[in-house]
């Protein structure tokens, strides 16, 4: 099992570049950042943690752009994977976003992991013109269209939300396939979507059925005719429990992702070194190759 860390980026505290460098120095395998383009001041959407329109943290309003943030980490790191936990592709133009992600992967030497979400903040999505009832279809088309741009010398895509004729687009990602991990609740509907359209599942911070979820995802994976096994990235809620982490490892969790503070750099570096010591006996030796590329079944 690999170990990653996620930083709730904002315009305060440690910078993403310094955090990623400290995480790599401590031996972690992946560094993640979130995405919110903005937070509407008048909202109706309930936050998953509070159950109402209130937010548990003002950093939601101050979140840095994820791809710019990860871009700053490229020149100060060399092995750690750089990912999103999670990005919201439907809030962007898919051709532009494909270019951005391919550029980051190209400059990073093939280290990008694309964590995506359907989007809990419906008010935010509406501001981007996303039809709420069709956001899953929209995300599927965005991922398919971006993959075509990354794979094909002359790419084209014709769908309900994305439509373009034959086009050239370079750079291509260094990886044969940028791993796509869907952050969502562990239920049958979501697992069927992942098995058809992505490479794995990222649990929510409040997921209390990881064990059952792994079994459910594997069933959906087999039913979809997928080869191999799905990637499973589990977010660690609060303080890591060595016994729980060991159970996850035995169940086949690919990567455990721990939160990290956004304090000053010395405080964060010390925290990461301590955290690395707590999980060292559970880590899989890093191969340097990152997650296995699993082609999506068509």
N, C-alpha and C positions, 0 to 999 in steps of 0.2 A: 504494500500500500504506500502510495506517495502522500506527501503532505504539502498543502498550499496555505497561503494566508491571504486575507482580503482586507483592504483598507477602505474605509468609508471616506473617500476623498472629499476635501472641501478647501476653501481658501484660507484655512487655519491649520496650524500644526505642521507635521512633517510633510515634505513634498513627496509626490509619488516616486520620483527618481531616487531620493534618499531612502525611502521605505523599501523599494525593490532591491536596491543595493544591499541594504541591511538584511533583507530576507534571504538573498542569495548567499551572503557571507555566513549566515547562520545555518545554511544547508537546506533551505526549503526548495521545493521543486516547482512551485508556481506562485504567481502574484496576481491578484485580481482587484479590479475596481468596479464600481457600480455606474449606473446611468440614470439621470433624470434631466431632461432638457430644461425644465422649469416646473414649478408647482403652482397651479392656479390658486389665487387667494380665496376665491369662493368655490368651495368644493362640496360634492356630495359623496364621492367614492370613499368607502371605509378602508382604513389602513388595516392590513391583516393582523397587526399586533394590538392595536387599540380598539378595533371593532367599530370605530366611528370615523368622522372626518378629521379628527385631531391627529397630529403627527408625533411620534415618540422622540423625534430628534430634529433640531433645526438644520442639520446638515443636508437634509433633503432639499432645502431651498438653495444650498450653496455648493452642490455637487459639481466637480470639475468634469469637463468633457473627457470621456473615457479614452478615446483614441489619441488625443493630444497628451493626456496623462501618461499613457503607456509608451507613447513615442519618446517622452523625456527619459524613460527608463532604459531605452535601447543602448545608448552609448556607455552606460555605467554598469551594465550587466552583460553576461555572456552565455549563461546556461539556463537560468530560470525561465520558465514559461510565463508569458504575459497574457492575461485573459480578462474577460468581463464577467461580473457576477452581480447582476446580469445587464446586458445591453438590450435596447428596445429598437430593433431594426425598422419597424413600421413607422417610426417617427422621423424617418429619413428618406431621401431619394435613393432607391436601390442601386442605381448605377454609380452614384457618387460614393455611397457607402462601400460598395464592392471595391472601388479604387482605393479608398482609405484603408480598409482592412488588408488588401493585398500589399499596399505600400508598407504598412507596419510589419507584416510578415516577411516581406522582402528585406527590409532594413534590419530586422531582428534575426535573420538567418533561419526562419521557419519555426518560430517559437510561440505563435498565437493560438490561443484557445478561445473560441467564440461561445460564450455563455449567453443565451438569449431567454427572454421571457415574453409571455403574452401581454403582460401589463395589468397590474392591479389598479393603477390610478386612471380610472376611466375618464376623468375630467382632463387630465393631461393628454390622453390619446385623442379626445374630441378636438382639442385645440390644434392637433395636427391633421384633422380631417379623417381620422380613422373610424370607419363604421364599426361600432362596438361588437355587433353580432357577427361580423365577418373578420374579426382580427386574426383568428387562427388561419383562415384561408389566405389572408393577406400575408401573414408571416411565412406560410409555406411557399407562396409564390416568390416572395423576396429571397428566401434561401435558395430556391431552385434557380432563379434568375442570376443571383450572385455566383452560384456554383458554375453555371454555364459560362459566365464571363471569366471565371478563374480557370476553367478547364479547356475551353475551345479557342482555337485560333480565330475563327469567326463565329461569334456567339449571337444567338437570337433567342427571344422568348416571347410567347404570346399567351397572356392570361387575362384574368379579370382586372387585376390591379397593376400588373407590369406588362408592358407591351413594347417591344422594340425589334426592329429588323436586324439583319446581319451587321455586326459591329466588331471592331478591333479594340482590345483593351489590355494593356500591359501597365505595370508588371503583373505577372502571375505570382501567386503565393509560392514560396519555396517548398512547402509541404505538398505531397500529392493530394491531400485533403485537409483543410482546416477543420479540426474537430468542432462539431456543433453540439453543445450540451444545453438542454432545456431546463431552466429553473422553474419548478412548478410543484403544486401539491401532488402527492403520490396517490393517484386514483386511476381507475381503468381507462377512462376517457383520455387522460393525459398520456398514459403509457401507450395506448394505441397510436396516438399522434406521434410520439417520439419514435416508435418502432417503424413508422412509415417515413419519417422526415428528418431524423437526426441521428446522432451517434451515441447519445446517452442522456442521463437524468442528473440534475443537480437538485438536491433536496432544498426545501425551505428551512429557515432557521427554527421554525416551530414544528417541524415534521416529527411526529411521535410514533410513526409506523415504518421506520426505515427497513426493518427486517422483512415485514410483509410486503413492502413496496418493492424490494429487490426481487422477490419471487414473482410479484405481479408483472413487473417489467420484463422479466425473462420469459414469462408465458406469452406476453404480447409480442416480444421479439421473435419467438419461435413461430407463432401464428402468422406473422408477417413474412415469414420465409427468410429472415435475416441470418446470415452466417456469423460465426463467432459469438461474442458476448457484448452487451452494451457497456459503455463506460458509465460508472456510477460515482458521482462526486457528492459527498455528504458534508453539509455544513455543520460544524461542531457548535452546539448551543452553549455559550458561556465557557466555563472552565473545562478543559478536556478531561474526560474520565478514562484512565488507561484501560480499565476493564471493558468499557463500551467500545473504545477504539479497537481493542483486540478482537472483540466480537465482530465488528464491522469488517476488519481485515479477513477474518475467517469466512465471512459471508461473501466476500468478493468485492468489497468497496474498492474502487480504483484509487480514489484520492479523498482524503479528509481535509477540509478547509477550515482553518481557525481564524477568528477575528483578531485584529490587532489594533492597538490604540493609535490615535492621531495626535499624540503628544509631541514633545520636542525630540530631536533625533537621538540624543544619548539615551533617553528613557525608552524609546521604541527599540533601539538596538539591544539594550539590556533585556527587555521583555522577550524579544525574539530569541536571544541566546538561551534564556531560561526555558522558553517553550520548546525549543529544539531539543534540549536535554530531556524534557519530559516525554517526548515521543520518539526519541532516537531508537529505542529497542523495537519499535513497530515499523520502522521505515524500510521500504524496499530500496536496495541500492540503486541510485540513479543511473540509467543507461545513457542519458544524454540524447535519447531519441524521442522523448516525449510520448504522449499517448499513441497507441496503435491507430492507424488510419483504417476506418471501417466504411467501405462503400455503402451508400444508401441503396436499398433494394428498390427497384422500379417495377 
